[in-house]
């Protein structure tokens, strides 16, 4: 004996009161699938934006690296030129009679050269650090 109540209509067969629909008969399914496409389109647009930003950043880093290398070469040339001038001045100082003033100038020049050497070392370290970063960026 079946103790379950009958369906919506008297004499209805069991299980027939549940409405059955195909995938294509509901507008809700269409809106959901359209929403899924919008989500995928937004994800693709976001990924493209991130890739474009990374490309722009890579270009900026490579330009900065090139400028840093150019600055390093320029500083090295100027330091070499300054060292040559110091040697010339030291030779002139040896021949000069006013040695006190020349020794003071030579001491000042030595201090300046020491400062430039420290700056050059710092620039070399910065170049090496940026070199490590740019090694990770693929080049053409």
C-alpha positions in Angstrom: 0.0 0.0 0.0 1.4 3.5 -1.0 1.1 5.9 1.9 2.4 8.9 -0.1 -0.1 11.6 -1.0 -1.1 11.8 -4.6 0.3 14.5 -6.9 -1.2 17.8 -7.8 -4.1 16.2 -9.6 -6.1 13.2 -8.3 -5.1 10.0 -10.0 -1.8 11.4 -11.1 1.0 8.9 -11.6 3.9 9.0 -9.1 6.8 11.2 -10.3 4.8 13.0 -12.8 4.2 16.1 -10.7 7.9 17.2 -11.0 8.2 19.5 -14.1 10.9 18.3 -16.5 12.6 20.7 -18.9 15.2 20.5 -21.6 18.2 22.8 -21.6 16.8 24.9 -24.4 13.4 25.6 -22.9 14.5 28.0 -20.2 15.7 31.6 -20.5 17.6 31.3 -17.2 20.0 28.9 -18.8 20.6 31.3 -21.7 21.3 34.2 -19.3 23.7 32.0 -17.2 25.6 30.9 -20.3 25.8 34.5 -21.4 27.1 35.5 -18.0 29.8 32.8 -18.2 31.0 34.3 -21.5 31.1 37.7 -20.0 33.2 36.4 -17.1 35.6 34.7 -19.6 35.8 37.8 -21.7 36.6 39.9 -18.6 39.3 37.4 -17.5 40.9 37.5 -20.9 40.8 41.3 -21.0 42.4 41.4 -17.5 45.1 38.9 -18.5 45.9 41.0 -21.6 46.1 44.1 -19.5 48.5 42.4 -17.1 50.7 41.2 -20.0 50.7 44.7 -21.5 51.8 46.2 -18.2 54.5 43.6 -17.8 55.8 44.3 -21.4 55.8 48.0 -20.7 57.7 47.4 -17.4 60.2 45.2 -19.2 60.8 48.0 -21.8 61.3 50.6 -19.0 63.8 48.3 -17.1 65.8 47.6 -20.3 66.0 51.4 -21.1 67.1 52.1 -17.5 69.7 49.4 -17.7 71.1 50.8 -21.0 71.2 54.3 -19.4 72.9 53.0 -16.3 75.6 51.3 -18.4 76.1 54.5 -20.4 76.5 56.5 -17.2 79.0 53.9 -15.9 81.2 54.3 -19.0 81.0 58.0 -18.8 82.0 58.1 -15.1 84.9 55.7 -15.8 86.2 57.9 -18.6 86.0 61.0 -16.4 87.7 59.2 -13.5 90.6 58.2 -15.8 90.8 61.7 -17.1 90.9 63.1 -13.6 93.6 60.6 -12.6 95.7 61.8 -15.5 95.3 65.4 -14.5 96.3 64.5 -11.0 99.5 62.9 -12.2 100.2 66.0 -14.3 99.5 68.2 -11.3 101.7 66.1 -9.0 104.6 66.4 -11.5 104.1 70.2 -11.7 103.9 70.4 -7.9 107.3 68.6 -7.6 108.8 71.3 -9.7 107.1 74.2 -8.1 108.5 76.3 -5.2 105.2 76.9 -3.4 104.8 73.3 -2.1 102.4 74.0 0.8 99.6 75.3 -1.3 100.2 72.6 -3.9 100.2 69.9 -1.3 96.9 71.2 0.0 95.5 71.1 -3.5 96.9 67.6 -4.0 95.3 66.4 -0.8 92.0 67.8 -1.8 92.3 66.1 -5.2 93.2 62.8 -3.6 90.1 63.1 -1.4 87.9 63.9 -4.4 89.4 60.9 -6.3 88.6 58.6 -3.3 85.0 59.9 -3.3 84.7 59.2 -7.0 86.1 55.7 -6.5 83.4 55.0 -3.9 80.8 56.3 -6.3 82.2 54.2 -9.0 82.0 51.1 -6.8 78.4 51.9 -5.9 77.6 52.3 -9.5 79.2 49.0 -10.4 77.2 47.3 -7.6 74.0 48.9 -8.9 74.8 47.8 -12.4 75.4 44.2 -11.2 72.1 44.2 -9.3 70.2 45.5 -12.3 72.0 42.9 -14.4 70.6 40.2 -12.3 67.1 41.5 -12.7 67.4 42.0 -16.5 68.8 38.4 -16.8 65.3 37.2 -15.8 63.7 39.3 -18.6 63.7 37.5 -21.9 65.3 39.4 -24.8 64.7 39.2 -28.5 
